[in-house]
Amino acid sequence: MLDMESVPAPYKEVQPHWFFCRRADDNTSWHPFSREDSDKLERANNTAREKEEEVVVAVDGERYDVHVKERKRYAVYWEQGPTEVRRCTWFYKGDKDIRFMPYPEDFSQSLEDAYMIAVTLDEWKRKLDFPTGETVILHNPKLIMQYQPIGLQDEWVSSPSEHTRPRTVKRGVDNISVEIPDGMCVVDHLVFMVHGIGPACDLRFRSIIQCVNDFRNASLSLLGSHYKRAQQDGLVGRVEFLPVNWHSALHGDATGVDEDIQRITLPSISRLRHFTNDTLLDLFFYNSPTYCQTIVDTVSSEINRLHALFKQRHPEFSGAVSVVGHSLGSLILFDLLTNQRTASDAREGYTDNSISMHVDLTSFSVLKDDTLEQTLTRLGLQQFLDTLLAENLDLESLALCHDSDLKVLGIPLGPRKKILNYVKRKWLPEVRHSINHSDTFTPHSKQDCKTTTVRLASGLQVPPQVNTDHDGNKSPGLMQEQTHFHRTQSITSAVDYEYFDVGIGQVSIEYPQLAFHPQTFFAFGSPIGMFLTVRGLKRIDPNYTFPTCKSFYNIYHPYDPVAYRIEPMIISEADLEPMLIPHHKGRKRMHLELKDSLTRMSMDLKNNVLGSLRTAWQSFARLPVAALPPVEGEGETSVSAEGSEQPEIKVGMLNAGRRIDYVLQEKPIESFNEYLFAIQSHLCYWESEDTALLLLKEIYDKMGVAFEQPQQ
């Protein structure tokens, strides 16, 4: 009889898989592409052999392009150095290596040729010597080892046995332990994430790019666990998160601010001063009219650039877009969204990028006594009288003009500045004086007085309550902006802050317009409430909403020293607790359950000791009143019982009447010393699965996709 085991298996060519290199500090690691991307690269590689020009393949959800011939991977949306790409077939792993590493392609080809001969001839224990000194012995199909020459061993290795310790060699990606990622699904929703102060976003000093990558990976994992059935039914794809970097533009060579700051920095405690200059000074830069303009211009232009590039690479995309801001980034987005214009604004002739208010001009007589001709003569600019009269301009309409308007008329820079500064000196101080004696900005109707629009300084800008046309009719396009901020009463004299060319006083900014209307604005660890209060805003009118964004969430960690609440500025008469964000596994953390149980127990002990013990025990099986719903058929009774104790409260229109403030649950170790974990709490959002799940739920709720709490 023929011994089948003695017949060698026929040779089959190894199946390649493509990997990319990732370098962090001094560490180098190789990571596999998804099978879908690897197959695309393999097909492109076969095609590239027949072509002279480079072949480019989009991978990793269109976020990277691989130049196949060059073997390089380039980032599409952000600045990042190219990384090496390999077509991998053979791998090695030493005793101290965590994972298998791929051999270079030429080395792998030599191994494959030797393996083919050994299989075909059924001759093993073959020895391969390489010019670099390495030796590979093919003992049998399942045992292949590499031995390094003595000169290549680590210097600290001393014992002879360690000199001869070999590496394990494996053929093909299927024979090594590696997690190959799934292919990327269709994008349902796009989210732009804006960072806060400094170049680093967490305690590991990682960039915004790395942190957003982690947040994206967390969201993909949560989609698989909390929207599993929807994914299986093809109702859910994925959410794309893209980083928005403004720090490098502010501290780059274009502004020269770092060089200016360095010249005046003291030489002592250099590391601390460098940290301050590179990080904390961003707060002061944002309150500078010069650099604040740079920041808002950079953020808006970068968001618009990324949006246009994304639409170009995903022409089939029809989903909505949201924005996320962390720390100072949330304040930047808040100011941008507050100063967006709607389509109705454009139809009504709004030319200013800032929010406007109606002001009674009949109460100001400073300019009324002068004519346009007298004013220009006083300024020595009577030669421009005919130009202005040709446009039917008088002093009242001239007060509404901006520098760009006069530039269009052909008026040179010097005369433009004289005209605008004269109007500001003579008119705006009177406007501010009237405003400073009022606690509430209230618009006037046409029946009461003659109205026009005045641009107020950033942070003191008031949206119109109702816009009226010349017949006194309300404009339906602006009914959604029927709100205003309330400002504390000023006890200072009126000062024309916008008059000084160097921008002394309140910041005055021209806010650019975004190319889209965001669906939702998420603020992480946000100081928005504090900044609004410092700017003199006492409270936000409950009817106020962003002109182009109808949903807003203020998410924070309870120990975050930078975070402030928003809801008390809207409803000051009620003491509302923030909404608790459940753990992504579906309940309170155990130490919080225990804390709540002990609190209830101490109250119940006054009446019934046994009853209190029973209550404490049963509480562990109950879910908290929280932001996420229970699983269908489980926990509904307990949730409804607790939820009935707190009637639904409508908290203004910033989030369409829903709650705004959402608080994360602290970890058990954080509860021991809240001061020790304060800084970490401000930087925890990028790695928080609870935060990522809240974003996903808000996004897919609006798409009508059911949320699923995974089974414990």
C-alpha positions in Angstrom: 0.0 0.0 0.0 1.1 3.5 -0.8 2.0 5.5 2.4 0.1 8.8 1.7 1.9 10.5 4.6 5.2 10.0 2.9 4.0 11.9 -0.2 5.0 15.5 0.1 2.3 18.1 -0.2 2.3 20.0 -3.5 3.8 23.5 -3.4 1.4 26.4 -3.2 2.5 29.9 -3.6 2.2 32.0 -0.4 -0.6 34.5 -0.3 0.7 38.0 0.4 -0.8 40.5 2.7 0.1 44.2 2.8 1.3 46.0 5.9 2.2 49.6 6.8 4.8 50.9 9.2 4.0 53.1 12.2 6.8 54.8 14.1 6.2 56.4 17.5 9.2 57.7 19.4 11.9 55.0 19.0 9.4 52.2 18.4 8.6 50.7 15.0 5.6 48.5 14.5 3.9 47.0 11.5 0.1 46.8 11.1 -1.9 45.0 8.5 -4.3 46.6 6.1 -7.8 45.2 5.9 -8.3 42.3 3.6 -10.3 44.6 1.3 -7.5 47.1 1.1 -4.8 44.4 0.8 -6.5 42.8 -2.1 -6.8 46.3 -3.8 -3.1 46.8 -3.3 -2.2 43.4 -4.7 -4.3 44.0 -7.8 -2.7 47.4 -8.2 0.8 45.9 -7.7 0.2 43.5 -10.5 -1.0 46.3 -12.8 1.9 48.6 -11.8 4.4 46.1 -13.3 3.0 46.8 -16.7 2.9 50.6 -16.3 5.6 53.2 -16.1 3.6 55.8 -14.1 2.8 55.5 -10.4 -0.4 53.7 -9.3 -2.3 55.3 -6.4 -4.7 53.3 -4.2 -7.0 54.9 -1.6 -7.0 52.9 1.7 -8.3 53.0 5.2 -11.6 54.6 4.5 -10.1 57.0 1.9 -8.0 58.7 4.6 -4.7 57.5 3.0 -3.3 57.0 -0.4 -0.7 54.3 -1.1 1.8 54.9 -3.9 2.3 51.3 -4.9 5.6 51.5 -6.8 7.1 53.9 -4.2 5.8 51.7 -1.4 4.7 54.7 0.6 1.5 55.6 2.3 0.5 59.3 2.4 -2.2 61.0 4.6 -4.9 62.8 2.7 -6.6 65.1 5.2 -3.7 66.2 7.4 0.0 66.8 7.3 2.0 63.7 8.2 5.2 62.2 6.9 4.9 59.2 4.5 5.2 55.8 6.0 6.6 52.6 4.4 4.4 49.9 3.0 5.3 46.3 2.4 3.9 43.3 0.5 4.5 40.8 3.3 4.8 37.0 3.0 7.4 35.9 5.6 7.5 37.0 9.3 9.8 36.6 12.3 9.5 37.0 16.0 12.2 37.0 18.7 11.8 36.0 22.4 11.4 39.6 23.4 9.2 40.7 20.5 5.5 41.3 21.2 4.3 40.6 17.7 5.6 39.1 14.4 7.5 41.5 12.1 7.5 41.2 8.3 10.8 40.6 6.5 11.8 43.0 3.7 10.4 41.9 0.3 13.7 40.8 -1.2 14.5 38.7 1.9 11.1 37.2 1.8 11.5 36.2 -1.8 14.7 34.4 -1.0 13.0 32.5 1.7 10.1 31.6 -0.6 12.4 30.3 -3.3 14.2 28.1 -0.8 10.9 26.9 0.7 9.6 26.0 -2.8 12.7 23.9 -3.5 12.5 22.1 -0.2 8.8 21.3 -0.7 9.2 20.2 -4.3 12.2 18.0 -3.6 11.1 17.1 -0.1 14.5 17.9 1.2 14.6 19.7 4.5 17.1 20.9 7.0 18.3 23.3 4.3 20.5 26.1 5.4 20.4 29.6 3.9 23.2 32.0 4.5 22.5 35.7 3.7 25.2 38.3 2.9 24.2 40.2 6.1 25.3 37.3 8.2 21.9 35.9 9.1 21.3 32.1 8.8 17.9 30.5 8.3 17.4 26.8 8.6 14.3 25.1 7.2 14.0 22.1 9.6 10.6 21.1 8.3 7.5 22.8 6.9 6.4 23.9 10.4 9.8 24.6 12.0 11.9 27.3 10.4 14.4 29.3 12.5 16.7 32.3 12.0 20.1 32.6 13.7 21.8 36.0 14.0 25.6 36.4 13.8 27.4 37.2 17.0 28.2 40.7 15.8 24.5 41.6 15.4 23.6 40.5 19.0 22.8 43.1 21.6 25.8 44.4 23.4 24.4 43.6 26.8 23.9 39.9 26.0 26.7 38.0 27.8 25.8 34.3 28.1 26.7 32.0 25.2 23.3 30.5 25.3 21.7 33.9 24.5 24.0 34.4 21.6 22.5 31.4 19.9 18.9 32.1 20.7 17.0 32.0 17.4 14.1 33.8 15.9 10.9 32.0 15.0 10.1 32.3 11.3 6.5 31.9 9.9 5.3 31.8 6.3 2.1 33.7 5.4 -0.1 35.9 7.5 -2.5 33.1 8.3 0.2 31.4 10.4 0.9 34.3 12.7 -1.2 35.9 15.5 -2.4 39.2 14.1 -5.7 41.0 14.1 -6.7 42.0 10.6 -9.1 45.0 10.7 -12.5 44.8 8.9 -13.0 46.8 5.8 -14.6 50.3 6.0 -18.3 50.6 5.5 -20.2 53.5 3.9 -20.0 56.8 5.8 -23.3 57.7 7.4 -22.2 60.9 9.2 -19.2 63.2 9.2 -17.7 64.8 12.4 -15.0 67.4 12.6 -13.1 67.5 15.9 -11.3 70.7 17.0 -8.6 70.5 19.7 -8.0 72.8 22.6 -4.9 74.6 23.8 -1.4 73.3 23.0 -0.1 70.8 20.4 -0.8 67.7 22.6 -4.2 66.4 23.5 -3.6 64.0 26.3 -1.2 63.1 29.0 0.8 60.9 26.6 1.4 64.1 24.6 -0.3 62.7 21.5 -1.4 64.9 18.7 -5.0 65.6 17.7 -4.5 63.1 14.8 -3.6 60.2 17.1 -6.4 61.1 19.5 -9.1 61.3 16.8 -7.8 57.9 15.4 -8.5 56.4 18.8 -11.9 58.0 19.1 -12.8 56.7 15.6 -11.7 53.2 16.5 -13.7 53.3 19.7 -16.8 54.3 17.7 -16.3 51.5 15.3 -16.1 49.0 18.2 -19.3 50.5 19.8 -21.2 50.3 16.5 -20.4 46.6 16.4 -21.7 46.1 20.0 -24.6 48.5 20.3 -25.9 48.6 16.6 -25.1 45.0 15.7 -28.5 44.1 14.3 -28.7 47.4 12.4 -25.3 46.6 10.9 -26.4 43.2 9.9 -29.5 44.6 8.2 -27.4 47.2 6.3 -29.0 50.1 8.1 -25.7 51.4 9.7 -22.4 52.1 8.1 -20.0 54.2 10.1 -19.2 57.7 11.4 -16.1 59.4 10.0 -14.1 61.6 12.4 -11.6 64.1 11.0 -9.2 66.2 13.1 -9.0 70.0 12.7 -5.6 71.4 13.7 -5.2 75.1 14.3 -2.3 75.2 16.7 0.4 74.7 14.1 -0.9 77.6 12.0 -0.9 80.0 15.0 2.6 79.0 16.1 4.0 78.6 12.6 6.4 80.9 10.7 3.5 82.8 9.2 2.6 84.6 12.4 6.1 84.8 13.9 4.5 84.9 17.4 6.8 82.2 18.8 9.9 84.2 18.0 8.4 87.4 19.5 7.4 85.6 22.7 10.8 83.9 22.9 12.6 87.2 22.9 10.8 88.3 26.0 10.8 85.0 27.9 13.0 84.7 31.0 15.8 82.1 30.8 14.9 80.5 34.2 12.8 77.3 34.6 13.0 76.9 30.8 10.9 73.8 30.5 8.0 75.3 32.4 8.2 78.5 30.4 8.3 76.6 27.2 5.2 74.6 28.2 3.4 77.9 29.1 4.4 79.6 25.8 3.3 76.6 23.8 0.1 75.7 25.6 -1.4 78.1 28.1 -0.7 81.2 26.0 -3.3 80.0 23.5 -6.0 81.2 25.9 -4.5 84.8 25.8 -4.0 84.6 22.0 -7.7 83.9 21.6 -8.5 87.1 23.5 -6.2 89.1 21.2 -7.9 90.6 18.2 -5.0 89.9 16.0 -4.4 86.2 16.9 -8.1 85.5 17.5 -8.8 86.4 13.9 -6.0 84.0 12.9 -7.5 81.2 15.0 -11.1 81.5 13.8 -9.9 81.9 10.2 -7.8 78.8 10.5 -10.5 76.7 12.1 -13.2 77.7 9.6 -11.0 77.4 6.5 -9.6 74.1 7.7 -13.1 72.7 8.3 -14.3 73.9 4.9 -11.2 72.5 3.2 -11.7 69.1 4.9 -15.4 69.2 4.0 -14.7 69.9 0.4 -12.0 67.2 0.2 -14.2 64.7 1.9 -17.1 65.4 -0.6 -14.6 65.0 -3.4 -13.4 61.6 -2.2 -16.9 60.5 -1.2 -19.2 61.8 -3.9 -22.0 59.4 -2.8 -22.1 60.9 0.7 -25.5 62.4 1.6 -25.4 62.3 5.4 -25.3 65.2 7.9 -22.2 66.8 9.4 -21.5 67.6 13.1 -18.7 69.4 15.0 -16.9 68.6 18.2 -14.8 71.0 20.2 -12.5 70.2 23.2 -11.7 72.8 25.8 -10.8 76.1 23.9 -11.8 74.4 20.7 -15.4 74.3 21.9 -15.3 78.0 22.6 -14.0 78.7 19.1 -16.8 76.6 17.6 -19.4 78.3 19.9 -18.3 81.8 18.6 -18.3 80.6 15.0 -21.7 79.0 15.2 -23.1 82.1 17.0 -22.0 84.2 14.1 -23.2 82.1 11.2 -25.7 83.5 8.7 -28.8 81.7 7.4 -30.1 82.0 3.8 -32.7 84.4 5.0 -30.0 86.7 6.4 -28.4 86.9 2.9 -31.8 87.7 1.3 -32.4 90.4 3.9 -29.0 92.0 2.9 -26.9 91.2 6.0 -23.3 92.0 5.0 -21.8 91.5 8.5 -20.6 88.1 9.7 -21.5 88.9 13.3 -24.9 88.7 15.0 -26.8 91.9 15.0 -29.3 93.8 17.0 -31.9 96.5 16.3 -31.0 99.9 17.7 -33.1 103.1 18.0 -31.3 105.6 15.8 -33.7 108.5 16.4 -32.3 108.8 20.0 -28.9 109.6 18.7 -28.4 113.1 17.4 -24.7 113.3 17.0 -24.6 112.7 13.3 -28.1 113.9 12.6 -27.1 117.5 12.8 -24.4 117.1 10.2 -24.9 116.5 6.5 -22.7 114.1 4.5 -21.1 117.1 2.8 -20.2 118.8 6.1 -18.7 115.6 7.5 -16.5 115.0 4.4 -15.4 118.6 4.4 -14.5 118.4 8.1 -12.4 115.3 7.3 -10.8 116.9 4.2 -12.4 114.3 1.9 -14.9 116.3 0.0 -13.6 114.9 -3.3 -15.4 111.6 -2.5 -18.8 113.4 -2.1 -20.0 112.6 -5.6 -18.9 109.0 -5.3 -21.0 108.5 -2.1 -24.0 110.4 -3.4 -24.0 108.4 -6.6 -24.8 105.3 -4.4 -27.6 107.3 -2.5 -25.5 107.2 0.7 -26.3 109.5 3.6 -24.7 109.6 7.1 -27.2 107.0 8.4 -26.4 104.4 5.7 -22.7 105.3 5.8 -22.7 104.2 9.4 -23.7 100.7 8.3 -20.9 100.4 5.8 -17.7 98.4 6.3 -14.3 98.8 4.9 -15.0 96.3 2.1 -18.0 98.4 1.0 -16.0 101.6 0.7 -13.2 99.7 -1.1 -15.7 98.6 -3.8 -16.5 102.2 -4.4 -12.8 102.9 -5.2 -12.0 104.9 -2.1 -8.4 104.4 -1.0 -7.3 102.9 2.3 -6.4 106.1 4.1 -9.7 107.9 3.4 -11.7 104.7 4.2 -10.1 104.5 7.6 -10.8 108.2 8.3 -14.5 107.9 7.4 -15.1 104.7 9.4 -13.2 105.9 12.5 -15.1 109.2 12.5 -18.4 107.3 12.4 -17.3 105.1 15.2 -16.1 107.9 17.4 -19.2 110.0 16.9 -21.9 107.3 16.9 -20.9 104.0 18.5 -20.0 105.5 21.9 -23.6 106.8 22.1 -24.9 103.4 21.2 -22.8 101.7 23.8 -23.8 104.2 26.4 -27.4 103.4 25.9 -26.7 99.7 26.0 -24.7 99.9 29.2 -27.7 101.2 31.1 -29.9 98.2 30.3 -29.8 94.7 31.7 -31.5 93.2 28.7 -31.0 93.8 25.0 -34.5 94.3 23.7 -35.2 94.9 20.0 -37.5 97.7 18.9 -40.3 97.4 16.5 -40.9 99.8 13.6 -44.0 101.2 15.4 -41.8 102.5 18.2 -38.8 103.9 16.3 -36.6 103.8 13.3 -34.3 100.7 13.3 -31.1 99.7 11.7 -28.3 97.2 12.5 -25.2 97.7 14.6 -22.3 95.4 14.9 -21.3 94.7 18.5 -18.0 93.4 19.8 -17.4 89.7 20.1 -19.1 88.1 23.1 -21.6 91.0 23.5 -23.4 90.3 20.3 -27.1 89.9 20.4 -29.2 88.0 17.9 -32.3 89.8 16.6 -35.6 88.7 18.2 -37.8 89.4 15.2 -36.7 90.8 11.8 -39.1 93.2 10.2 -39.3 94.4 6.6 -40.3 98.0 5.6 -43.9 97.2 6.1 -43.4 96.0 9.7 -44.0 92.3 8.8 -42.0 89.6 10.5 -39.5 87.7 8.4 -40.2 84.0 8.7 -36.6 83.2 7.8 -35.4 84.8 11.0 -38.1 83.6 13.4 -35.7 80.9 14.5 -33.4 83.5 15.9 -35.9 85.1 18.2 -33.5 85.3 21.1 -30.9 87.4 22.8 -28.3 87.2 25.4 -28.7 89.1 28.7 -25.9 91.2 29.8 -25.1 92.3 33.3 -25.5 96.1 34.0 -22.3 98.0 33.3 -21.0 100.5 35.9 -18.2 101.7 33.6 -18.1 104.6 31.2 -18.7 103.9 27.6 -15.5 103.3 25.7 -15.1 102.9 22.0 -13.1 99.7 22.1 -13.3 99.2 18.3 -11.6 102.5 17.6 -8.1 101.5 18.6 -6.1 100.0 15.7 -4.2 97.7 18.0 -7.4 96.2 19.3 -7.3 97.3 22.9 -10.3 96.1 24.9 -13.0 93.8 23.7 -12.1 91.6 20.7 -13.8 92.5 17.4 -13.7 89.7 14.9 -14.9 89.0 11.4 -16.3 85.5 11.6 -16.1 83.4 8.4 -19.0 81.2 7.3 -18.9 77.4 7.2 -19.8 75.7 4.0 -22.5 73.6 5.7 -25.0 73.7 8.5 -23.9 71.4 11.3 -26.5 69.0 12.7 -25.1 68.9 16.2 -22.4 70.7 18.2 -20.7 68.6 20.9 -18.5 70.4 23.5 -16.0 68.3 25.5 -14.7 69.8 28.8 -15.8 73.2 27.7 -15.2 76.6 29.4 -18.0 78.2 27.3 -20.1 79.1 30.3 -17.2 80.8 32.1 -16.2 82.8 29.1 -19.7 84.0 28.4 -20.0 85.1 32.1 -16.6 86.9 31.9 -17.8 88.7 28.8 -20.6 90.1 30.8 -23.5 87.8 29.8 -25.7 87.1 32.7 -27.9 84.5 31.1 -29.0 83.0 27.7 -32.5 83.5 26.7 -34.3 80.2 26.6 -35.5 80.8 23.0 -32.0 81.3 21.7 -30.6 78.8 19.2 -27.6 78.8 16.8 -28.6 80.2 13.4 -27.5 77.1 11.5 -27.1 74.4 14.2 -30.1 73.1 16.2 -28.5 70.7 18.6 -25.9 71.3 21.3 -24.4 69.0 24.0 -22.1 70.1 26.8 -20.2 67.0 28.0 -17.8 67.0 30.9 -16.1 65.0 33.5 -17.1 65.9 37.1 -13.5 66.6 38.1 -12.6 68.6 35.0 -11.2 71.9 36.2 -11.8 73.6 32.9 -15.4 72.5 32.3 -18.4 74.7 33.2 -22.2 74.2 32.9 -24.5 75.8 30.4 -28.0 75.0 31.7 -27.9 77.4 34.8 -27.4 80.3 32.4 -30.7 79.4 30.7 -32.8 78.3 33.7 -31.5 80.1 36.7 -34.6 79.5 38.9 -34.3 75.7 38.9 -31.4 73.7 40.4 -31.0 71.0 37.7 -28.6 68.1 38.1 -26.8 67.3 34.9 -27.8 64.2 32.9 -25.7 61.2 33.9 -24.0 59.5 30.9 -24.3 55.7 31.6 -21.4 53.4 31.3 -21.2 52.0 27.8 -21.9 48.5 29.2 -25.3 49.8 30.3 -25.3 50.7 34.0 -23.7 52.9 36.7 -20.2 52.1 37.8 -20.3 49.8 40.8 -18.8 52.3 43.3 -21.4 54.9 42.3 -24.2 52.3 42.8 -22.8 51.5 46.2 -22.5 55.2 47.1 -26.1 55.8 46.1 -27.3 52.7 47.9 -25.5 53.7 51.2 -27.1 57.2 51.0 -30.6 55.7 50.6 -29.8 53.2 53.4 -28.9 55.9 55.9 -32.2 57.6 55.2 -34.2 54.4 55.5 -32.5 53.3 58.7 -34.7 55.9 60.5 -37.8 53.9 59.6 -37.0 50.3 58.8 -33.6 48.6 59.1 -34.7 45.5 57.2 -36.4 47.5 54.6 -33.2 49.5 54.0 -31.1 46.4 53.5 -33.7 45.1 51.0 -33.6 48.5 49.2 -29.8 48.5 49.0 -29.7 45.0 47.6 -32.4 45.7 45.0 -30.7 48.9 43.8 -27.8 47.0 42.3 -30.2 45.5 39.7 -31.6 48.9 38.7 -30.4 51.2 36.0 -30.0 54.9 36.7 -32.0 57.7 35.1 -29.6 58.4 32.3 -29.0 59.4 28.7 -29.3 56.0 27.1 -32.4 53.7 27.0 -32.5 50.2 28.4 -32.6 47.0 26.4 -36.0 46.3 25.1 -37.8 44.1 27.6 -35.2 44.5 30.3 -35.0 47.1 33.0 -37.9 49.1 31.7 -39.9 48.9 35.0 -37.1 50.1 37.2 -36.2 52.9 34.8 -39.7 54.1 34.4 -40.2 54.1 38.2 -37.2 56.3 38.8 -37.9 58.4 35.7 -41.3 59.2 37.0 -39.7 61.0 40.0 -38.2 63.6 37.7 -40.6 65.3 35.3 -39.3 66.2 31.9 -37.9 69.7 31.9 -37.5 71.8 28.7 -34.1 73.6 28.8 -34.3 76.3 26.2 -33.9 75.8 22.5 -30.1 75.4 22.2 -30.7 71.7 22.1 -34.2 71.8 20.7 -35.7 71.8 24.2 -33.7 68.8 25.4 -31.1 68.6 28.1 -27.7 70.2 27.4 -25.3 69.3 30.3 -24.2 65.7 30.4 -21.7 64.4 33.0 -19.4 61.3 32.7 -19.1 58.9 35.6 -15.8 59.0 37.4 -13.8 55.8 37.7 -13.4 54.2 41.1 -9.7 55.2 41.4 -10.6 58.8 40.5 -13.1 59.1 43.4 -10.3 58.6 46.0 -8.6 61.9 45.1 -10.3 64.3 42.7 -7.5 66.8 42.8 -4.9 64.2 41.7 -6.9 63.3 38.6 -8.1 66.8 37.7 -5.7 67.3 34.8 -6.3 63.8 33.5 -10.1 64.4 33.7 -9.8 67.3 31.3 -8.0 65.1 28.8 -10.1 61.9 29.2 -12.7 62.5 26.4 -10.6 61.2 23.5 -10.5 57.7 25.1 -13.9 57.7 26.7 -16.2 55.0 25.2 -19.1 56.5 27.1 -18.6 59.8 25.3 -18.3 58.2 21.9 -21.5 56.2 22.6 -23.4 59.3 23.4 -22.3 60.9 20.1 -23.3 57.7 18.2 -26.7 57.6 19.9 -27.5 61.3 19.0 -26.4 60.7 15.4 -28.3 57.5 14.8 -31.4 58.6 16.8 -31.8 61.3 14.2 -31.5 58.7 11.5 -34.2 56.5 13.1 -31.8 53.6 13.9 -32.6 51.7 17.1 -30.1 51.5 19.9 -29.2 48.1 21.3 -27.8 47.6 24.8 -25.5 44.5 24.6 -26.3 41.6 27.0 -24.1 41.5 30.1 
